[in-house]
Amino acid sequence: MRCPFCGSEDTRVIDTTPEAERRAVRRRRECPRCLRRFTTIERPIHLAPMVIKRDGRREPFDREKLLRGIQIACAKRPIPAEALERLVERIEARLQAMGKSEIPSRQIGDMVIAGLKELDEIAYIRYAIVYLGLSDLESIRQEIDNLLEARARESAPSPAGPA
């Protein structure tokens, strides 16, 4: 591993910690040349499925592109970066678990929209405007009404009958 500070390739591992939720290994390293320490996170490289776009084009799954799209939807929202990273990791894990060599972009979008709905309603609406093609105020209002109705159903007390 090359030292990010001085460029030396002679670094040593001081500590290794597995990160189960990220399916990765965190390593604390030290450079004997400049004596600085840094952390690396190592993840196994899996063969990424090809994503079938709406127009039929195919392109390799790009984790960073997915994260950027989610970050745009969540811009200026009080959402920790770790929560966005976890969402991307969950989506990536689901794609790997499917074991398919090709996956429609619509399926990935459905996973994103479901994750954002749980994470932040405003980010969900921002993403939905583009993803679901909400092209006018009425369709956006309808989606907001659906969210409000779902929230009301979740917070309403369940009818408890006598036991």
N, C-alpha and C positions, 0 to 999 in steps of 0.2 A: 504494500500500500504506500503510495506516495504521500509525503508530508505536504499538507496544503499551505504551510507557511514558508518552508525553505526548498521544497521540491525533492528532498532526499527520498530515496526509495528504501532506505534502511530503517523502517519503523518497527517497533515491537508492541505486541499486545500486552496490556497490563491487566485488563479485566474483560470477561465475556459474560453477557447476560442474555438468555433467550427471552424473546418477547412473543409469547404465545398468541396474543390477540392480533399482532401484526404479522405473525408467521415469519419472524425475522430474528436475527441475532445482532445484538448491540455490542460493539467492541470499543473499549477505551484504549487508545494507543498513545505511545510516546515516541518522539523523534530523538534519537541519541545525538544528532548533529546540532539541533537548535534548542533541544530540551523542552519543547512545547508539547502540550497534550491536545488531543482531539478525539472526537467520537465518530465512529462509522456505524451505519446500519446496513446489514447485509441481508438481502432477500433472495430466495432461489428464483432463478429465471425459468418461467414456465413458457411453453410455446403458446403464444397469444393467438386466439382465434381471429379469423378474418371477419370483419364487420361488413355486412351487406347493407349498403346505403339504400335510401328510398328509390334512387334512380337506377339501381342495379349494380353500381360500381362496388368494388370490393377493396377494402384497405385494412391493414393490420390494426388490431386493437391498440389504442394509444392511451395509456393510463394518464399521462400528463395532459392530454387534450380533454379527457373526461374531467379531470380535476379543475382545469381552467374554466370549463363551462359551468361547473358547479360553483366555483369561486365568483364568477360573474353574477350568477343568480343571487349569491349571498353577499354581494358587495355592500358595505356599510350597514350590515346587520350584526347584532351582537352574538356571533357564532364563532366559537373558538376554532382555530385552524385544525386542531386535533380532531374535532368532530367531523370536519370535511374529509380529512385524511381517513378516518374510520369508515365513513360512508363509501369512499372510493375503494377501500380495502375490502369491504363487505361485497360490493358489486364485483370486484375482481375475483374474489373467492368463489362467488356463485357461478361466474363464468367458467372458472377452472373446474368446478365441481360438475358442471354440465358435460364437460369432456367433448364438446363439439368443436369441429374445425372451423365452422362458420356459424355466425349468429346475426340475426337481423338487428339493425340499429334500433328499431322500434322496441325490441325486447330490453335493450340496455336503457333506452329512454324511460321505459316503464319502471325499471328498477330505480333510476334516478328520481323520477317524479314521486314514487312511493317513499323513498328515503327523505326527500325534501319536505314532503307533507308531514312527516313525523318530526322533522328537525326544526322547521320554521315556515309558518304559513305564508309570510311575505315572499320569501325565497321561492316557495312552491309556486305562487302566482306568477312571479317573474319568469320562472322556467316554463310554466304552463303556457304563458302567452306565446312563446316561440314554439315550444314542443307540440302543444295541442292546436296551434294555429288560431288562437283567439284573436280575431282580426277586428273586432269592434267592441265598443263599450258594453253592449248588451251581453255578448258572450263572456266577457270578463266578469261582469256583474253576476251572471248566472253561476260561474265557477266560484265566486266569492260566496254567493248564497248557499251553494252546496257545502262549502267548508263550514259556514256558520251553522247550517242545519246539522251537520255531522257533529260539530262541537256541542251543540245543544243536546243532541241525543246522548252523547257520552257523559255529559254532566248532569243529566236529568236523573233523579232518584229512581231506582228500579222499584216497580210495585212489589212490595213485600207482603205477602198474605200471611194469615195466621199459620203457625206451624203445628 
